[in-house]
């Protein structure tokens, strides 16, 4: 099993959600996060003054999938989240040792 974490632009959430549902993913966790990468924030203007916003609003989507679904999930997220501009985000994949569904006690693949 793999955990896929994607940091995306907030306005791309609906597109990514639809792409994941179409790829057969039925559950996900979405968190509001703040951060910066190569873009190093952005310059904003407020009442004639300029200031730099270093931590930009992003969303983090987390899904846990079987090993054979990883490529489809990566492709779905990447296509749906892409604008072609700096700051589109990143996708991270890590291994998951075990999963337990609390309600039923099912484990691993059955719990997904």
C-alpha positions in Angstrom: 0.0 0.0 0.0 1.1 3.5 -0.7 0.2 6.9 0.8 -0.1 9.6 -1.9 0.1 13.2 -0.6 -0.5 16.1 -3.0 -0.1 19.7 -2.2 -2.2 21.7 -4.7 -3.7 25.1 -5.4 -7.0 25.5 -3.5 -9.1 26.3 -6.6 -8.0 23.0 -8.2 -9.6 20.8 -5.4 -12.9 20.1 -7.3 -11.0 19.1 -10.5 -8.6 16.8 -8.5 -11.5 15.3 -6.6 -13.4 14.4 -9.8 -10.2 13.0 -11.3 -9.7 10.7 -8.3 -13.3 9.6 -8.2 -13.0 8.7 -12.0 -9.8 6.8 -11.2 -11.8 4.7 -8.6 -10.6 6.4 -5.4 -13.5 6.6 -3.0 -11.9 8.3 0.1 -9.5 11.1 0.7 -8.4 13.6 3.4 -8.1 17.3 2.6 -6.3 19.7 4.8 -5.6 23.5 4.5 -1.9 24.1 4.7 0.5 27.0 4.1 3.9 26.9 2.7 6.3 28.0 -0.1 8.7 26.4 -2.5 10.7 27.8 -5.3 8.3 30.7 -5.9 9.3 32.0 -2.4 5.9 33.7 -1.8 4.4 36.5 -3.7 4.3 40.3 -3.5 0.9 41.7 -2.5 -0.3 45.3 -2.5 -2.7 46.7 0.2 -3.6 50.4 0.4 -0.6 51.4 -1.6 1.9 49.4 0.4 3.7 46.4 -0.9 4.5 43.4 1.3 5.6 39.8 0.7 3.4 36.9 1.6 5.9 34.1 2.2 3.5 31.3 3.1 0.9 30.7 0.5 -2.4 29.0 1.0 -2.4 25.4 -0.4 -4.5 22.2 0.1 -3.0 18.9 1.0 -4.9 15.8 -0.3 -4.0 12.4 1.2 -5.1 9.0 -0.1 -4.0 5.5 0.6 -4.2 3.1 -2.3 -3.0 -0.3 -3.3 0.4 -0.5 -5.0 -1.2 -1.2 -8.4 -3.3 2.0 -8.3 -0.4 4.4 -7.6 0.4 5.3 -11.2 -3.3 6.0 -12.1 -3.6 8.2 -9.0 -0.4 10.1 -9.7 -1.5 10.7 -13.3 -5.0 11.8 -12.3 -3.8 14.3 -9.7 -1.0 15.7 -11.9 -3.3 16.3 -14.9 -6.2 17.8 -12.8 -3.9 20.1 -10.7 -1.7 21.4 -13.5 -2.0 25.0 -14.6 1.5 25.3 -16.0 2.5 28.1 -13.7 5.0 28.1 -10.8 3.3 26.9 -7.6 1.2 24.1 -9.0 2.4 21.9 -6.1 4.0 18.5 -5.5 3.0 14.9 -5.1 4.7 12.6 -2.5 4.4 8.8 -2.4 5.4 6.8 0.7 4.9 3.3 1.9 2.2 2.3 4.4 2.9 -0.7 6.5 -0.6 -1.4 7.8 -4.2 0.0 7.9 -6.9 -0.8 10.4 -10.6 0.2 9.9 -11.7 1.1 13.4 -15.4 0.3 12.9 -15.0 -3.3 11.6 -11.5 -4.3 12.6 -10.6 -5.0 8.9 -6.9 -4.6 8.1 -4.7 -3.7 5.2 -6.3 -4.1 1.7 -9.7 -4.9 3.2 -9.6 -1.7 5.2 -9.1 0.5 2.1 
